[in-house]
């Protein structure tokens, strides 16, 4: 198996950079939005926009969901970078002759059966 450690490390570094850039963009966008203040106003329409109506989420709830979703995305970038670096280390110490021997014992693939997830 051909393995290029520099490419894995470079990809990990790219995820780190993208995470930093995304976080900086979100912080700046949030600061710009917060600088506007309560842009929905104090009218009944503004309160409906902010709180929601008839069981539907308003700006307040959706903004919280967006913040949580962005944090998940930032965490995912960090996890991918960490795992790419870990994978590089694991490939360096793997006993590839043993892996090849194990794989040679597996039955041939069935093209009608999906490998990932449910069919």
C-alpha positions in Angstrom: 0.0 0.0 0.0 1.4 3.3 -1.0 1.1 5.9 1.7 2.3 9.5 1.6 2.4 10.9 5.1 2.9 14.5 3.9 -0.4 14.4 2.0 -2.3 13.2 5.1 -0.6 15.9 7.2 -1.3 18.5 4.6 -5.0 17.5 4.5 -5.1 17.7 8.3 -3.6 21.1 8.2 -6.2 22.2 5.6 -9.0 21.1 8.0 -7.4 23.1 10.8 -7.1 26.2 8.6 -10.7 25.8 7.4 -11.9 25.5 11.0 -10.1 28.7 12.0 -11.4 30.6 8.9 -14.9 29.4 9.5 -14.8 30.3 13.2 -13.4 33.7 12.4 -16.1 34.3 9.8 -18.9 33.2 12.1 -17.6 35.4 15.0 -17.4 38.4 12.7 -20.9 37.8 11.2 -22.4 37.3 14.7 -20.8 40.6 15.9 -22.2 42.4 12.8 -25.7 41.0 13.5 -25.5 41.8 17.2 -24.4 45.3 16.5 -27.8 45.9 14.8 -29.5 45.1 18.1 -33.1 43.9 18.3 -33.9 44.4 14.6 -37.2 42.7 14.9 -38.6 45.5 17.0 -41.2 45.5 19.7 -44.4 45.2 17.6 -46.5 42.1 17.7 -45.1 41.1 14.3 -41.6 41.5 15.7 -42.4 39.4 18.8 -43.9 36.7 16.5 -40.7 36.8 14.4 -38.5 36.4 17.4 -40.6 33.9 19.5 -42.4 32.1 16.7 -46.1 31.4 16.4 -48.4 28.3 16.3 -45.7 25.9 17.4 -43.3 27.2 14.8 -39.8 28.3 15.9 -38.9 31.9 15.8 -35.6 33.7 15.3 -34.6 33.0 18.9 -34.8 29.2 18.7 -33.5 29.0 15.2 -30.5 31.2 16.0 -29.7 28.8 18.9 -29.9 25.8 16.5 -27.6 27.5 14.0 -25.1 28.2 16.8 -25.2 24.6 17.9 -24.9 23.4 14.3 -21.9 25.6 13.6 -20.2 24.2 16.7 -20.8 20.7 15.5 -19.2 21.6 12.2 -16.2 23.2 13.9 -15.8 20.1 16.1 -16.0 17.9 13.0 -13.2 19.8 11.4 -11.0 19.2 14.4 -11.9 15.5 14.6 -11.2 14.9 10.9 -7.8 16.6 11.3 -7.0 14.6 14.4 -8.0 11.4 12.7 -6.0 12.1 9.6 -2.9 12.6 11.8 -3.7 9.5 13.8 -4.2 7.5 10.6 -0.7 8.5 9.4 0.7 7.2 12.6 -1.3 4.0 12.4 -0.3 3.3 8.8 3.4 3.7 9.8 3.2 1.0 12.5 0.7 -1.4 10.7 1.9 -4.9 9.9 0.7 -4.9 6.3 1.6 -8.5 5.7 -0.8 -9.5 8.4 -3.5 -7.2 7.1 -3.1 -8.7 3.6 -3.3 -12.2 5.0 -6.5 -11.4 6.8 -8.1 -9.7 3.8 -7.1 -12.7 1.6 -9.3 -14.9 3.8 -12.5 -12.9 3.2 -15.0 -14.1 0.7 -15.3 -12.2 -2.6 -17.5 -9.2 -2.6 -21.1 -9.6 -3.7 -21.9 -6.7 -6.2 -25.6 -7.0 -5.2 -24.9 -6.2 -1.6 -24.2 -2.7 -0.5 -21.1 -2.3 1.6 -22.0 0.8 3.5 -25.4 1.3 5.2 -28.7 -0.3 4.3 -29.6 -1.1 0.7 
